[in-house]
């Protein structure tokens, strides 16, 4: 689905100098930015408790949903539609055809064509993803951690996953950070369509551990009370970015303004406490001090 925007003015090539052409190109790109949209389609997860999940009435709700609504409100866009996504579909939802190309939109599981204007879905910023997606933020820096069954008394850090069977969702880099990144020789690696399926396998004893962002794991713990243990020994930073169509620098800068304001006015702390207090995520930093809610260091709009 394409956002609506103002049409760029045509420029006569016979009447402008080279500098004017360059300025016109920049203006055209800005005209096509989401900053001129009068509606937004925002993709969020729909199976991650407290981040993006279907509530009792079927509406999407969670931390990422609330962050997305705050950003849309800051951009003065009232018409917002949320769609669910999985990790492996996020890049495709933001893809835009080059001039002359035939659009090939991502499809949902039922085969219905879909596009998103923005993705706020535990979308970690990585160098590889930045080649096809423009990221604002991060709006939160999570930590990769480990979830095991509550009766597992052998896993207390990432190196304890040696020879153990682990699971990750398709489109995630969590397992590669353990194997390629840290050189740990795990057992069988299962890659399923979503982390909710991985959690089901963990509950059934089919895998030994699930490792991904601590916010994701903490959310699932609330759905399986007393069944899992969060190791709480994180080993990476996961910078959650707001995914935008590649090259939309103007929207990126606007979203960064929104995120900065969200932290300054106290909303960031309010939303985190609303969704994650009592879930197992530490409320104190490594020095024993109460957690502070400062604006994360932005990656920069490219």
ROLUMGU-539153 format. One record per residue (C-alpha): chain; residue in one letter; x, y, z; residue number from 0. Coordinates in steps of 0.1 Angstrom, whole numbers, plus 5000, padded with zeros to 4 digits. Layout:
{cadena->A | residuo->A | x->X | y->Y | z->Z | num->NUM}
...
END
This chain:
{cadena->A | residuo->X | x->5000 | y->5000 | z->5000 | num->0}
{cadena->A | residuo->X | x->5014 | y->5033 | z->4990 | num->1}
{cadena->A | residuo->X | x->5012 | y->5064 | z->5011 | num->2}
{cadena->A | residuo->X | x->4996 | y->5095 | z->4996 | num->3}
{cadena->A | residuo->X | x->5018 | y->5125 | z->4990 | num->4}
{cadena->A | residuo->X | x->5019 | y->5157 | z->4971 | num->5}
{cadena->A | residuo->X | x->5030 | y->5154 | z->4935 | num->6}
{cadena->A | residuo->X | x->5064 | y->5169 | z->4927 | num->7}
{cadena->A | residuo->X | x->5064 | y->5198 | z->4902 | num->8}
{cadena->A | residuo->X | x->5078 | y->5192 | z->4868 | num->9}
{cadena->A | residuo->X | x->5110 | y->5212 | z->4859 | num->10}
{cadena->A | residuo->X | x->5119 | y->5222 | z->4823 | num->11}
{cadena->A | residuo->X | x->5154 | y->5208 | z->4816 | num->12}
{cadena->A | residuo->X | x->5159 | y->5236 | z->4790 | num->13}
{cadena->A | residuo->X | x->5155 | y->5264 | z->4815 | num->14}
{cadena->A | residuo->X | x->5176 | y->5253 | z->4845 | num->15}
{cadena->A | residuo->X | x->5213 | y->5252 | z->4852 | num->16}
{cadena->A | residuo->X | x->5231 | y->5222 | z->4867 | num->17}
{cadena->A | residuo->X | x->5228 | y->5235 | z->4902 | num->18}
{cadena->A | residuo->X | x->5191 | y->5240 | z->4898 | num->19}
{cadena->A | residuo->X | x->5187 | y->5204 | z->4886 | num->20}
{cadena->A | residuo->X | x->5205 | y->5192 | z->4916 | num->21}
{cadena->A | residuo->X | x->5183 | y->5212 | z->4939 | num->22}
{cadena->A | residuo->X | x->5152 | y->5200 | z->4920 | num->23}
{cadena->A | residuo->X | x->5162 | y->5164 | z->4925 | num->24}
{cadena->A | residuo->X | x->5166 | y->5170 | z->4962 | num->25}
{cadena->A | residuo->X | x->5132 | y->5187 | z->4963 | num->26}
{cadena->A | residuo->X | x->5116 | y->5158 | z->4944 | num->27}
{cadena->A | residuo->X | x->5129 | y->5133 | z->4970 | num->28}
{cadena->A | residuo->X | x->5116 | y->5154 | z->4998 | num->29}
{cadena->A | residuo->X | x->5082 | y->5157 | z->4981 | num->30}
{cadena->A | residuo->X | x->5080 | y->5119 | z->4981 | num->31}
{cadena->A | residuo->X | x->5088 | y->5116 | z->5017 | num->32}
{cadena->A | residuo->X | x->5065 | y->5103 | z->5044 | num->33}
{cadena->A | residuo->X | x->5065 | y->5137 | z->5060 | num->34}
{cadena->A | residuo->X | x->5039 | y->5147 | z->5035 | num->35}
{cadena->A | residuo->X | x->5017 | y->5116 | z->5040 | num->36}
{cadena->A | residuo->X | x->4981 | y->5120 | z->5052 | num->37}
{cadena->A | residuo->X | x->4979 | y->5083 | z->5063 | num->38}
{cadena->A | residuo->X | x->5004 | y->5056 | z->5074 | num->39}
{cadena->A | residuo->X | x->5005 | y->5018 | z->5072 | num->40}
{cadena->A | residuo->X | x->5027 | y->5006 | z->5101 | num->41}
{cadena->A | residuo->X | x->5039 | y->4971 | z->5104 | num->42}
{cadena->A | residuo->X | x->5044 | y->4956 | z->5139 | num->43}
{cadena->A | residuo->X | x->5048 | y->4921 | z->5153 | num->44}
{cadena->A | residuo->X | x->5015 | y->4904 | z->5161 | num->45}
{cadena->A | residuo->X | x->5027 | y->4874 | z->5182 | num->46}
{cadena->A | residuo->X | x->5051 | y->4890 | z->5206 | num->47}
{cadena->A | residuo->X | x->5035 | y->4896 | z->5240 | num->48}
{cadena->A | residuo->X | x->5039 | y->4932 | z->5253 | num->49}
{cadena->A | residuo->X | x->5057 | y->4943 | z->5221 | num->50}
{cadena->A | residuo->X | x->5032 | y->4936 | z->5194 | num->51}
{cadena->A | residuo->X | x->5004 | y->4912 | z->5200 | num->52}
{cadena->A | residuo->X | x->4967 | y->4907 | z->5194 | num->53}
{cadena->A | residuo->X | x->4946 | y->4918 | z->5224 | num->54}
{cadena->A | residuo->X | x->4913 | y->4903 | z->5235 | num->55}
{cadena->A | residuo->X | x->4895 | y->4922 | z->5209 | num->56}
{cadena->A | residuo->X | x->4919 | y->4913 | z->5181 | num->57}
{cadena->A | residuo->X | x->4935 | y->4948 | z->5180 | num->58}
{cadena->A | residuo->X | x->4973 | y->4951 | z->5179 | num->59}
{cadena->A | residuo->X | x->4988 | y->4964 | z->5211 | num->60}
{cadena->A | residuo->X | x->5021 | y->4966 | z->5229 | num->61}
{cadena->A | residuo->X | x->5052 | y->4987 | z->5234 | num->62}
{cadena->A | residuo->X | x->5060 | y->4990 | z->5197 | num->63}
{cadena->A | residuo->X | x->5025 | y->4999 | z->5189 | num->64}
{cadena->A | residuo->X | x->5024 | y->5027 | z->5214 | num->65}
{cadena->A | residuo->X | x->5058 | y->5040 | z->5202 | num->66}
{cadena->A | residuo->X | x->5045 | y->5040 | z->5166 | num->67}
{cadena->A | residuo->X | x->5014 | y->5059 | z->5176 | num->68}
{cadena->A | residuo->X | x->5035 | y->5085 | z->5194 | num->69}
{cadena->A | residuo->X | x->5056 | y->5089 | z->5163 | num->70}
{cadena->A | residuo->X | x->5025 | y->5092 | z->5140 | num->71}
{cadena->A | residuo->X | x->5010 | y->5118 | z->5164 | num->72}
{cadena->A | residuo->X | x->5042 | y->5138 | z->5163 | num->73}
{cadena->A | residuo->X | x->5041 | y->5138 | z->5125 | num->74}
{cadena->A | residuo->X | x->5005 | y->5150 | z->5128 | num->75}
{cadena->A | residuo->X | x->4991 | y->5119 | z->5110 | num->76}
{cadena->A | residuo->X | x->4958 | y->5107 | z->5124 | num->77}
{cadena->A | residuo->X | x->4950 | y->5080 | z->5098 | num->78}
{cadena->A | residuo->X | x->4971 | y->5050 | z->5109 | num->79}
{cadena->A | residuo->X | x->4966 | y->5014 | z->5100 | num->80}
{cadena->A | residuo->X | x->4985 | y->4986 | z->5117 | num->81}
{cadena->A | residuo->X | x->4994 | y->4953 | z->5100 | num->82}
{cadena->A | residuo->X | x->5011 | y->4923 | z->5114 | num->83}
{cadena->A | residuo->X | x->5045 | y->4911 | z->5102 | num->84}
{cadena->A | residuo->X | x->5071 | y->4885 | z->5109 | num->85}
{cadena->A | residuo->X | x->5109 | y->4891 | z->5111 | num->86}
{cadena->A | residuo->X | x->5115 | y->4878 | z->5075 | num->87}
{cadena->A | residuo->X | x->5088 | y->4900 | z->5059 | num->88}
{cadena->A | residuo->X | x->5099 | y->4934 | z->5073 | num->89}
{cadena->A | residuo->X | x->5124 | y->4944 | z->5045 | num->90}
{cadena->A | residuo->X | x->5100 | y->4934 | z->5018 | num->91}
{cadena->A | residuo->X | x->5071 | y->4955 | z->5032 | num->92}
{cadena->A | residuo->X | x->5093 | y->4986 | z->5029 | num->93}
{cadena->A | residuo->X | x->5106 | y->4978 | z->4994 | num->94}
{cadena->A | residuo->X | x->5098 | y->5004 | z->4967 | num->95}
{cadena->A | residuo->X | x->5104 | y->4998 | z->4930 | num->96}
{cadena->A | residuo->X | x->5130 | y->5018 | z->4911 | num->97}
{cadena->A | residuo->X | x->5118 | y->5040 | z->4882 | num->98}
{cadena->A | residuo->X | x->5106 | y->5018 | z->4854 | num->99}
{cadena->A | residuo->X | x->5103 | y->4987 | z->4876 | num->100}
{cadena->A | residuo->X | x->5071 | y->4968 | z->4881 | num->101}
{cadena->A | residuo->X | x->5061 | y->4968 | z->4918 | num->102}
{cadena->A | residuo->X | x->5063 | y->4934 | z->4935 | num->103}
{cadena->A | residuo->X | x->5047 | y->4940 | z->4969 | num->104}
{cadena->A | residuo->X | x->5052 | y->4917 | z->4998 | num->105}
{cadena->A | residuo->X | x->5022 | y->4894 | z->5004 | num->106}
{cadena->A | residuo->X | x->5007 | y->4883 | z->5037 | num->107}
{cadena->A | residuo->X | x->5003 | y->4846 | z->5045 | num->108}
{cadena->A | residuo->X | x->4970 | y->4845 | z->5026 | num->109}
{cadena->A | residuo->X | x->4988 | y->4859 | z->4995 | num->110}
{cadena->A | residuo->X | x->4973 | y->4894 | z->4997 | num->111}
{cadena->A | residuo->X | x->4997 | y->4921 | z->4985 | num->112}
{cadena->A | residuo->X | x->5008 | y->4944 | z->5012 | num->113}
{cadena->A | residuo->X | x->5032 | y->4973 | z->5018 | num->114}
{cadena->A | residuo->X | x->5041 | y->4993 | z->5048 | num->115}
{cadena->A | residuo->X | x->5052 | y->5029 | z->5051 | num->116}
{cadena->A | residuo->X | x->5069 | y->5023 | z->5084 | num->117}
{cadena->A | residuo->X | x->5080 | y->4992 | z->5104 | num->118}
{cadena->A | residuo->X | x->5082 | y->4993 | z->5142 | num->119}
{cadena->A | residuo->X | x->5087 | y->4956 | z->5150 | num->120}
{cadena->A | residuo->X | x->5118 | y->4948 | z->5172 | num->121}
{cadena->A | residuo->X | x->5137 | y->4957 | z->5140 | num->122}
{cadena->A | residuo->X | x->5174 | y->4957 | z->5150 | num->123}
{cadena->A | residuo->X | x->5196 | y->4981 | z->5130 | num->124}
{cadena->A | residuo->X | x->5224 | y->4962 | z->5112 | num->125}
{cadena->A | residuo->X | x->5248 | y->4972 | z->5084 | num->126}
{cadena->A | residuo->X | x->5232 | y->4946 | z->5060 | num->127}
{cadena->A | residuo->X | x->5197 | y->4959 | z->5066 | num->128}
{cadena->A | residuo->X | x->5208 | y->4995 | z->5061 | num->129}
{cadena->A | residuo->X | x->5216 | y->4988 | z->5025 | num->130}
{cadena->A | residuo->X | x->5179 | y->4984 | z->5017 | num->131}
{cadena->A | residuo->X | x->5161 | y->5002 | z->5046 | num->132}
{cadena->A | residuo->X | x->5165 | y->5037 | z->5061 | num->133}
{cadena->A | residuo->X | x->5165 | y->5035 | z->5099 | num->134}
{cadena->A | residuo->X | x->5155 | y->5062 | z->5123 | num->135}
{cadena->A | residuo->X | x->5165 | y->5058 | z->5159 | num->136}
{cadena->A | residuo->X | x->5171 | y->5036 | z->5177 | num->137}
{cadena->A | residuo->X | x->5141 | y->5041 | z->5200 | num->138}
{cadena->A | residuo->X | x->5153 | y->5015 | z->5224 | num->139}
{cadena->A | residuo->X | x->5185 | y->4994 | z->5229 | num->140}
{cadena->A | residuo->X | x->5176 | y->4959 | z->5239 | num->141}
{cadena->A | residuo->X | x->5201 | y->4932 | z->5249 | num->142}
{cadena->A | residuo->X | x->5203 | y->4897 | z->5235 | num->143}
{cadena->A | residuo->X | x->5197 | y->4871 | z->5263 | num->144}
{cadena->A | residuo->X | x->5186 | y->4835 | z->5267 | num->145}
{cadena->A | residuo->X | x->5154 | y->4818 | z->5278 | num->146}
{cadena->A | residuo->X | x->5155 | y->4782 | z->5291 | num->147}
{cadena->A | residuo->X | x->5130 | y->4760 | z->5309 | num->148}
{cadena->A | residuo->X | x->5127 | y->4767 | z->5346 | num->149}
{cadena->A | residuo->X | x->5142 | y->4734 | z->5356 | num->150}
{cadena->A | residuo->X | x->5174 | y->4739 | z->5335 | num->151}
{cadena->A | residuo->X | x->5202 | y->4744 | z->5360 | num->152}
{cadena->A | residuo->X | x->5231 | y->4744 | z->5335 | num->153}
{cadena->A | residuo->X | x->5227 | y->4775 | z->5314 | num->154}
{cadena->A | residuo->X | x->5238 | y->4807 | z->5330 | num->155}
{cadena->A | residuo->X | x->5257 | y->4825 | z->5302 | num->156}
{cadena->A | residuo->X | x->5259 | y->4823 | z->5264 | num->157}
{cadena->A | residuo->X | x->5288 | y->4798 | z->5264 | num->158}
{cadena->A | residuo->X | x->5267 | y->4773 | z->5282 | num->159}
{cadena->A | residuo->X | x->5248 | y->4769 | z->5249 | num->160}
{cadena->A | residuo->X | x->5277 | y->4747 | z->5236 | num->161}
{cadena->A | residuo->X | x->5262 | y->4716 | z->5220 | num->162}
{cadena->A | residuo->X | x->5227 | y->4726 | z->5230 | num->163}
{cadena->A | residuo->X | x->5198 | y->4729 | z->5205 | num->164}
{cadena->A | residuo->X | x->5185 | y->4764 | z->5200 | num->165}
{cadena->A | residuo->X | x->5158 | y->4781 | z->5180 | num->166}
{cadena->A | residuo->X | x->5153 | y->4814 | z->5162 | num->167}
{cadena->A | residuo->X | x->5127 | y->4830 | z->5140 | num->168}
{cadena->A | residuo->X | x->5132 | y->4834 | z->5103 | num->169}
{cadena->A | residuo->X | x->5148 | y->4867 | z->5093 | num->170}
{cadena->A | residuo->X | x->5166 | y->4871 | z->5127 | num->171}
{cadena->A | residuo->X | x->5203 | y->4872 | z->5132 | num->172}
{cadena->A | residuo->X | x->5202 | y->4859 | z->5168 | num->173}
{cadena->A | residuo->X | x->5218 | y->4825 | z->5162 | num->174}
{cadena->A | residuo->X | x->5246 | y->4838 | z->5140 | num->175}
{cadena->A | residuo->X | x->5256 | y->4862 | z->5167 | num->176}
{cadena->A | residuo->X | x->5262 | y->4832 | z->5189 | num->177}
{cadena->A | residuo->X | x->5278 | y->4809 | z->5163 | num->178}
{cadena->A | residuo->X | x->5297 | y->4831 | z->5139 | num->179}
{cadena->A | residuo->X | x->5300 | y->4861 | z->5162 | num->180}
{cadena->A | residuo->X | x->5312 | y->4843 | z->5194 | num->181}
{cadena->A | residuo->X | x->5324 | y->4810 | z->5178 | num->182}
{cadena->A | residuo->X | x->5301 | y->4789 | z->5200 | num->183}
{cadena->A | residuo->X | x->5294 | y->4754 | z->5186 | num->184}
{cadena->A | residuo->X | x->5258 | y->4749 | z->5193 | num->185}
{cadena->A | residuo->X | x->5238 | y->4717 | z->5186 | num->186}
{cadena->A | residuo->X | x->5209 | y->4717 | z->5162 | num->187}
{cadena->A | residuo->X | x->5197 | y->4751 | z->5150 | num->188}
{cadena->A | residuo->X | x->5160 | y->4754 | z->5143 | num->189}
{cadena->A | residuo->X | x->5147 | y->4783 | z->5122 | num->190}
{cadena->A | residuo->X | x->5109 | y->4787 | z->5124 | num->191}
{cadena->A | residuo->X | x->5085 | y->4813 | z->5110 | num->192}
{cadena->A | residuo->X | x->5083 | y->4832 | z->5143 | num->193}
{cadena->A | residuo->X | x->5096 | y->4833 | z->5178 | num->194}
{cadena->A | residuo->X | x->5062 | y->4823 | z->5192 | num->195}
{cadena->A | residuo->X | x->5068 | y->4789 | z->5175 | num->196}
{cadena->A | residuo->X | x->5102 | y->4787 | z->5190 | num->197}
{cadena->A | residuo->X | x->5088 | y->4793 | z->5224 | num->198}
{cadena->A | residuo->X | x->5063 | y->4765 | z->5219 | num->199}
{cadena->A | residuo->X | x->5091 | y->4741 | z->5210 | num->200}
{cadena->A | residuo->X | x->5110 | y->4752 | z->5242 | num->201}
{cadena->A | residuo->X | x->5079 | y->4745 | z->5263 | num->202}
{cadena->A | residuo->X | x->5075 | y->4711 | z->5247 | num->203}
{cadena->A | residuo->X | x->5112 | y->4702 | z->5253 | num->204}
{cadena->A | residuo->X | x->5120 | y->4700 | z->5216 | num->205}
{cadena->A | residuo->X | x->5148 | y->4727 | z->5219 | num->206}
{cadena->A | residuo->X | x->5170 | y->4736 | z->5249 | num->207}
{cadena->A | residuo->X | x->5170 | y->4774 | z->5246 | num->208}
{cadena->A | residuo->X | x->5157 | y->4804 | z->5227 | num->209}
{cadena->A | residuo->X | x->5180 | y->4834 | z->5224 | num->210}
{cadena->A | residuo->X | x->5169 | y->4868 | z->5212 | num->211}
{cadena->A | residuo->X | x->5162 | y->4903 | z->5225 | num->212}
{cadena->A | residuo->X | x->5155 | y->4904 | z->5262 | num->213}
{cadena->A | residuo->X | x->5122 | y->4924 | z->5257 | num->214}
{cadena->A | residuo->X | x->5109 | y->4896 | z->5234 | num->215}
{cadena->A | residuo->X | x->5119 | y->4869 | z->5259 | num->216}
{cadena->A | residuo->X | x->5104 | y->4888 | z->5289 | num->217}
{cadena->A | residuo->X | x->5071 | y->4892 | z->5271 | num->218}
{cadena->A | residuo->X | x->5069 | y->4855 | z->5264 | num->219}
{cadena->A | residuo->X | x->5076 | y->4847 | z->5301 | num->220}
{cadena->A | residuo->X | x->5044 | y->4864 | z->5310 | num->221}
{cadena->A | residuo->X | x->5025 | y->4841 | z->5288 | num->222}
{cadena->A | residuo->X | x->5040 | y->4810 | z->5303 | num->223}
{cadena->A | residuo->X | x->5041 | y->4818 | z->5341 | num->224}
{cadena->A | residuo->X | x->5065 | y->4795 | z->5360 | num->225}
{cadena->A | residuo->X | x->5077 | y->4776 | z->5330 | num->226}
{cadena->A | residuo->X | x->5108 | y->4795 | z->5318 | num->227}
{cadena->A | residuo->X | x->5138 | y->4812 | z->5333 | num->228}
{cadena->A | residuo->X | x->5154 | y->4843 | z->5318 | num->229}
{cadena->A | residuo->X | x->5192 | y->4839 | z->5322 | num->230}
{cadena->A | residuo->X | x->5195 | y->4877 | z->5325 | num->231}
{cadena->A | residuo->X | x->5231 | y->4877 | z->5314 | num->232}
{cadena->A | residuo->X | x->5230 | y->4897 | z->5281 | num->233}
{cadena->A | residuo->X | x->5258 | y->4897 | z->5256 | num->234}
{cadena->A | residuo->X | x->5249 | y->4921 | z->5228 | num->235}
{cadena->A | residuo->X | x->5232 | y->4954 | z->5222 | num->236}
{cadena->A | residuo->X | x->5201 | y->4953 | z->5199 | num->237}
{cadena->A | residuo->X | x->5193 | y->4987 | z->5186 | num->238}
{cadena->A | residuo->X | x->5156 | y->4988 | z->5177 | num->239}
{cadena->A | residuo->X | x->5151 | y->5011 | z->5147 | num->240}
{cadena->A | residuo->X | x->5121 | y->5025 | z->5129 | num->241}
{cadena->A | residuo->X | x->5123 | y->5011 | z->5094 | num->242}
{cadena->A | residuo->X | x->5114 | y->5035 | z->5065 | num->243}
{cadena->A | residuo->X | x->5116 | y->5032 | z->5027 | num->244}
{cadena->A | residuo->X | x->5152 | y->5034 | z->5016 | num->245}
{cadena->A | residuo->X | x->5164 | y->5070 | z->5010 | num->246}
{cadena->A | residuo->X | x->5136 | y->5088 | z->5029 | num->247}
{cadena->A | residuo->X | x->5160 | y->5110 | z->5049 | num->248}
{cadena->A | residuo->X | x->5134 | y->5137 | z->5056 | num->249}
{cadena->A | residuo->X | x->5111 | y->5112 | z->5073 | num->250}
{cadena->A | residuo->X | x->5141 | y->5097 | z->5092 | num->251}
{cadena->A | residuo->X | x->5150 | y->5131 | z->5106 | num->252}
{cadena->A | residuo->X | x->5114 | y->5138 | z->5116 | num->253}
{cadena->A | residuo->X | x->5111 | y->5104 | z->5134 | num->254}
{cadena->A | residuo->X | x->5143 | y->5111 | z->5152 | num->255}
{cadena->A | residuo->X | x->5128 | y->5143 | z->5164 | num->256}
{cadena->A | residuo->X | x->5098 | y->5124 | z->5177 | num->257}
{cadena->A | residuo->X | x->5119 | y->5098 | z->5195 | num->258}
{cadena->A | residuo->X | x->5140 | y->5126 | z->5212 | num->259}
{cadena->A | residuo->X | x->5108 | y->5143 | z->5223 | num->260}
{cadena->A | residuo->X | x->5094 | y->5110 | z->5236 | num->261}
{cadena->A | residuo->X | x->5123 | y->5106 | z->5259 | num->262}
{cadena->A | residuo->X | x->5124 | y->5143 | z->5270 | num->263}
{cadena->A | residuo->X | x->5087 | y->5145 | z->5279 | num->264}
{cadena->A | residuo->X | x->5088 | y->5112 | z->5299 | num->265}
{cadena->A | residuo->X | x->5067 | y->5091 | z->5276 | num->266}
{cadena->A | residuo->X | x->5095 | y->5067 | z->5269 | num->267}
{cadena->A | residuo->X | x->5098 | y->5058 | z->5306 | num->268}
{cadena->A | residuo->X | x->5060 | y->5057 | z->5309 | num->269}
{cadena->A | residuo->X | x->5057 | y->5032 | z->5280 | num->270}
{cadena->A | residuo->X | x->5085 | y->5010 | z->5292 | num->271}
{cadena->A | residuo->X | x->5070 | y->5007 | z->5327 | num->272}
{cadena->A | residuo->X | x->5035 | y->5002 | z->5313 | num->273}
{cadena->A | residuo->X | x->5046 | y->4971 | z->5294 | num->274}
{cadena->A | residuo->X | x->5077 | y->4956 | z->5311 | num->275}
{cadena->A | residuo->X | x->5078 | y->4963 | z->5348 | num->276}
{cadena->A | residuo->X | x->5075 | y->4929 | z->5365 | num->277}
{cadena->A | residuo->X | x->5085 | y->4908 | z->5335 | num->278}
{cadena->A | residuo->X | x->5120 | y->4899 | z->5346 | num->279}
{cadena->A | residuo->X | x->5138 | y->4928 | z->5329 | num->280}
{cadena->A | residuo->X | x->5162 | y->4944 | z->5353 | num->281}
{cadena->A | residuo->X | x->5150 | y->4977 | z->5367 | num->282}
{cadena->A | residuo->X | x->5186 | y->4986 | z->5377 | num->283}
{cadena->A | residuo->X | x->5218 | y->4990 | z->5357 | num->284}
{cadena->A | residuo->X | x->5251 | y->4972 | z->5362 | num->285}
{cadena->A | residuo->X | x->5260 | y->4995 | z->5390 | num->286}
{cadena->A | residuo->X | x->5229 | y->4989 | z->5410 | num->287}
{cadena->A | residuo->X | x->5215 | y->5023 | z->5402 | num->288}
{cadena->A | residuo->X | x->5179 | y->5027 | z->5391 | num->289}
{cadena->A | residuo->X | x->5175 | y->5025 | z->5353 | num->290}
{cadena->A | residuo->X | x->5176 | y->5059 | z->5336 | num->291}
{cadena->A | residuo->X | x->5157 | y->5066 | z->5303 | num->292}
{cadena->A | residuo->X | x->5180 | y->5087 | z->5282 | num->293}
{cadena->A | residuo->X | x->5177 | y->5092 | z->5244 | num->294}
{cadena->A | residuo->X | x->5197 | y->5064 | z->5227 | num->295}
{cadena->A | residuo->X | x->5226 | y->5075 | z->5204 | num->296}
{cadena->A | residuo->X | x->5211 | y->5077 | z->5169 | num->297}
{cadena->A | residuo->X | x->5227 | y->5059 | z->5140 | num->298}
{cadena->A | residuo->X | x->5222 | y->5088 | z->5117 | num->299}
{cadena->A | residuo->X | x->5200 | y->5091 | z->5086 | num->300}
{cadena->A | residuo->X | x->5216 | y->5078 | z->5054 | num->301}
END
